[in-house]
Every structure is written in structure tokens, then in C-alpha cells.
């Protein structure tokens, strides 16, 4: 990537993020706790990072707007339609991961 100019690099990274967000929107079967347990981040993390980036640039983006962008719908709607209660195994894995970080 050293031979790629900064603008093109930014465009490529933006395309990757858009693809990741679209992929996660299409995989509502994958729970946030699964993402956290396996990768250490989830949809909420992505929406928080988006909001933080907007804040750093002085842009007006609410937490709800950033979540809606990542989830593809209002967060409460996504939760009602797709979020399941964590299983005991998921909760234990999350707790164990939290202890090590």
C-alpha cells in the first residue's frame, strides 16, 4: 500500500468499511455478543467510532444517527427484530474476555 496515495488509501478504506457495514446488516443472525467474544468489537463499537470521528471533525452526528447508519435501521427496531438474549455460554465467554482486558 506504500505506492498508493493518501486520497486513494482513504477511499479504499472507506469502501472496506461500507462493505463491512453492509455485510453486518445482512447478517442479523450474528449477535453483537458473538462479535465481541470473537473479535473484540461489535456494531455498537462501529457506531461509536463513527460518532467519535464525526465529533473530532466538528460534525453534528447523534448517537442514534450513527447507530442507524451501522444497523441499517433504528437501533431499537433492530434490537426488537434481531437481538436475542445471551446464552449462558455467551455471557460466560464475554465475562472471561472482560477479565483479561
C-alpha positions in Angstrom: 0.0 0.0 0.0 3.0 2.3 0.2 2.7 3.1 -3.5 -0.9 4.3 -3.1 -1.5 8.0 -2.4 -3.3 9.1 0.7 -6.5 10.0 -1.0 -6.8 6.6 -2.7 -5.9 4.9 0.5 -8.7 6.7 2.3 -11.2 5.9 -0.5 -10.2 2.2 -0.3 -10.5 2.1 3.5 -13.9 3.8 3.2 -15.1 1.2 0.7 -14.0 -1.5 3.1 -15.9 0.0 5.9 -19.0 0.4 3.8 -18.7 -3.3 2.8 -18.3 -4.4 6.4 -21.3 -2.4 7.5 -23.4 -3.8 4.6 -22.2 -7.3 5.5 -23.2 -6.9 9.1 -26.6 -5.5 8.1 -27.1 -8.7 6.1 -26.0 -10.9 8.9 -28.5 -10.1 11.6 -28.2 -13.7 12.8 -24.8 -12.8 14.1 -25.3 -11.3 17.6 -23.2 -8.5 18.9 -22.1 -10.6 21.8 -20.7 -13.1 19.3 -18.8 -10.4 17.6 -17.5 -9.1 20.9 -16.4 -12.6 22.0 -14.7 -13.4 18.8 -13.4 -10.1 17.5 -13.5 -7.7 20.5 -15.8 -5.2 18.7 -19.5 -5.1 17.6 -21.9 -3.0 15.7 -22.2 -0.7 18.7 -18.4 -0.2 18.6 -18.6 0.7 14.9 -21.3 3.2 15.5 -19.4 4.7 18.5 -16.3 5.0 16.4 -18.3 6.7 13.6 -19.7 9.2 16.1 -16.3 9.9 17.6 -14.8 10.5 14.1 -17.7 12.9 13.4 -17.2 14.7 16.7 -13.5 15.0 16.1 -14.3 16.9 12.9 -16.9 19.0 14.5 -19.8 17.3 12.6 -23.3 17.0 14.1 -24.0 13.3 14.2 -26.1 11.9 17.1 -25.5 8.6 18.7 -28.9 7.4 17.3 -27.9 8.6 13.8 -24.6 6.7 13.9 -26.3 3.6 15.2 -29.0 3.8 12.5 -26.2 4.1 9.9 -24.4 1.0 11.1 -27.6 -1.1 11.8 -29.4 0.0 8.7 -32.5 0.9 10.8 -33.2 2.5 14.2 -31.3 0.6 16.9 -34.5 -0.1 18.9 -36.1 -1.7 15.8 -33.0 -3.8 15.2 -33.0 -5.0 18.8 -36.7 -5.9 18.7 -36.3 -7.8 15.4 -33.0 -9.5 15.8 -31.4 -9.4 19.2 -31.7 -12.5 21.3 -30.9 -13.0 25.0 -27.3 -14.1 25.5 -26.9 -17.7 26.3 -25.1 -18.7 29.5 -22.1 -19.7 27.4 -22.0 -16.4 25.5 -22.3 -14.5 28.8 -19.5 -16.5 30.4 -17.2 -16.0 27.4 -17.9 -12.3 27.5 -17.2 -12.1 31.2 -14.0 -14.1 30.8 -12.8 -11.9 28.0 -13.5 -8.8 30.0 -11.4 -10.1 32.9 -8.4 -10.5 30.6 -8.7 -7.0 29.1 
